[in-house]
Amino acid sequence: MYTVGLDIFNYIPSLNSIEGNYLLIFGVISVPVRERSIKLGNIRSISSASSSKFTEMEIKQVIFGSLLGDGSLELGSRAKNARFGFIQSLAQEPYFLMVWEILSHFTSSNYRVHDYLDGRTGKKYSSLHFKTKALPLFTEFWSMFYVNGKKVVPVDLTLFTPLALAHLLMQDGSFGTVGGIYICTDAFLPEDTIRLANELSSRYGLSCSTPKAPGKKGGKRIYILTRSRAKLQELVLPYMHPSMLYRIGL
């Protein structure tokens, strides 16, 4: 069993405070107050100082859930340690700021806004992203999540808690047309998706299936059946950002 250490820091800011532009209450709710960001070219500055701490376990779980979702790690051929990267569309800015606030202590620069043109549609889109410093903490997660440079579902799912599941849903969840909830695990091997679904079933009593992902040869998604929707909502609601409640049918 892996033990991911966080002895590389002495102080971690918490979300239990009102900052200059939003109210964040970690583990309960997150309510936007007002935007007061300063755009400097392609960089936005934001205050992240606060008075209390995240627990080590909370940080581990957020990282774990994000690596099952949109988070990624990179480890160069000559690098000693890995770094964590996270990207979301501009439309998901409130949630992005939530993750940024949790992990900003590990970064050395502000998050960035990237504008790009989709050659297929001719439309302009914007995304938000940040990367952390290269640290031993993320190297340990690399050893859990990457095999031959490819991201996999870890063997050890101890950190797959309701908090981690909430972040996976906020990143890759989708409310189905008949009332169930999908988790887009397309990028993983089918056997990894099945193992993750089995964990949801055995650990949390959720009824799941693993249908084939559309447009993905061999890929599968997790589908949490309608009869388990209320149980799932109760499980993750304390950790959901209000802007993401639609992903679990609320």
Residue pairs with C-beta under 8 A, 6 or more apart in sequence:
1 156
1 158
2 140
2 143
2 144
2 154
2 156
2 158
4 60
4 63
4 137
4 140
4 141
4 144
4 159
5 136
5 137
5 140
6 12
6 56
6 59
6 60
6 137
8 135
8 136
8 137
9 105
9 106
11 53
11 105
12 53
12 54
12 59
12 105
13 48
13 49
13 50
13 52
13 53
13 54
13 101
13 104
13 105
14 26
14 50
14 51
14 52
14 53
14 54
15 24
15 25
15 26
15 30
15 50
15 54
15 98
15 101
15 102
16 24
16 25
16 26
16 50
16 52
17 23
17 24
17 50
17 51
17 52
18 33
19 46
19 47
19 48
19 49
19 50
19 101
20 36
20 46
20 47
21 32
21 33
21 34
21 35
21 36
21 37
21 46
21 47
22 30
22 31
22 32
22 33
22 34
22 35
22 94
22 97
23 30
23 31
23 32
23 33
24 30
24 31
24 98
24 101
25 31
26 54
26 58
26 102
27 58
27 163
27 238
27 239
28 238
29 240
29 241
29 242
30 94
30 98
30 241
30 242
31 242
32 94
32 243
37 44
37 45
37 46
38 44
38 45
39 113
42 112
42 113
42 114
42 115
43 109
43 110
43 111
43 112
43 113
44 110
44 111
44 112
44 113
45 110
46 97
46 100
46 110
46 111
48 100
48 101
48 104
54 102
58 102
58 163
59 102
59 103
60 159
61 159
61 161
61 163
61 164
61 167
62 99
62 102
62 103
62 163
62 164
62 167
63 71
63 84
63 103
63 138
63 141
64 141
64 159
64 160
64 164
65 160
65 163
65 164
65 165
65 166
65 167
65 168
65 171
66 84
66 86
66 99
66 167
66 168
66 171
67 73
67 84
67 141
67 145
67 151
68 153
68 160
68 164
68 168
68 172
68 185
68 196
69 167
69 168
69 170
69 171
69 172
70 86
70 87
70 88
70 171
70 172
71 84
71 85
71 86
71 171
72 84
72 85
72 86
72 151
73 82
73 83
73 84
73 85
73 138
73 141
73 142
73 145
73 146
73 151
74 82
74 83
74 85
74 131
75 81
75 82
75 83
75 139
75 142
75 146
79 134
80 134
80 139
81 134
81 135
81 136
81 138
81 139
82 134
82 135
82 138
82 139
82 141
82 142
83 131
83 132
83 133
83 134
83 135
83 138
84 103
84 106
84 131
84 132
84 138
84 141
85 129
85 130
85 131
85 132
86 96
86 99
86 100
86 103
86 129
86 130
86 131
87 127
87 128
87 129
88 95
88 96
88 99
88 127
88 128
88 129
88 171
89 125
89 126
89 127
89 128
90 113
90 125
90 126
90 127
90 128
92 128
92 243
92 244
93 128
94 241
94 242
94 243
95 170
95 241
95 243
95 244
96 111
96 128
98 241
99 167
100 111
100 130
103 130
103 132
104 130
106 132
106 133
106 135
106 137
106 138
107 130
107 131
107 132
107 133
108 133
109 130
110 130
111 128
111 129
111 130
112 128
112 129
112 130
113 126
113 127
113 128
114 126
114 127
114 128
114 129
115 124
115 125
115 126
116 124
116 125
116 126
116 127
117 123
117 124
117 125
118 124
118 125
132 138
144 154
144 155
144 156
145 151
145 152
145 154
146 152
151 187
151 188
152 188
152 189
152 192
153 185
153 188
153 192
153 193
153 195
153 196
157 196
157 199
160 196
160 199
160 203
162 204
162 235
162 236
162 238
162 239
163 239
165 200
165 204
165 235
165 236
166 236
166 239
166 240
167 239
168 183
169 181
169 183
169 236
169 240
169 244
169 247
169 248
170 240
170 241
170 244
170 247
172 183
172 184
172 185
173 181
173 182
173 183
173 184
173 244
173 247
173 248
174 181
174 182
174 183
174 184
174 247
175 181
175 182
175 246
175 247
175 248
175 249
176 182
176 223
178 226
179 226
179 229
179 249
180 223
180 224
180 225
180 226
180 229
181 223
181 224
181 229
181 232
181 247
181 248
181 249
182 221
182 222
182 223
182 224
183 221
183 222
183 223
183 224
184 213
184 221
185 192
185 193
185 196
185 213
185 219
185 220
185 221
185 222
186 213
186 216
186 219
186 220
186 221
187 219
188 196
188 219
190 210
190 218
190 219
190 220
193 210
193 219
193 220
193 221
193 222
194 210
194 220
196 222
197 208
197 209
197 210
197 222
198 208
200 206
200 208
200 222
200 224
201 207
201 208
204 231
204 232
204 235
205 228
205 231
206 224
206 225
206 228
206 231
206 232
207 224
207 225
207 227
207 228
208 222
208 223
208 224
208 225
208 228
209 222
209 223
209 225
210 220
210 221
210 222
210 223
211 220
211 221
211 223
212 218
212 219
212 220
212 221
213 219
213 220
213 221
224 232
229 248
229 249
232 248
233 248
233 249
233 250
236 248
237 248
237 250
240 248
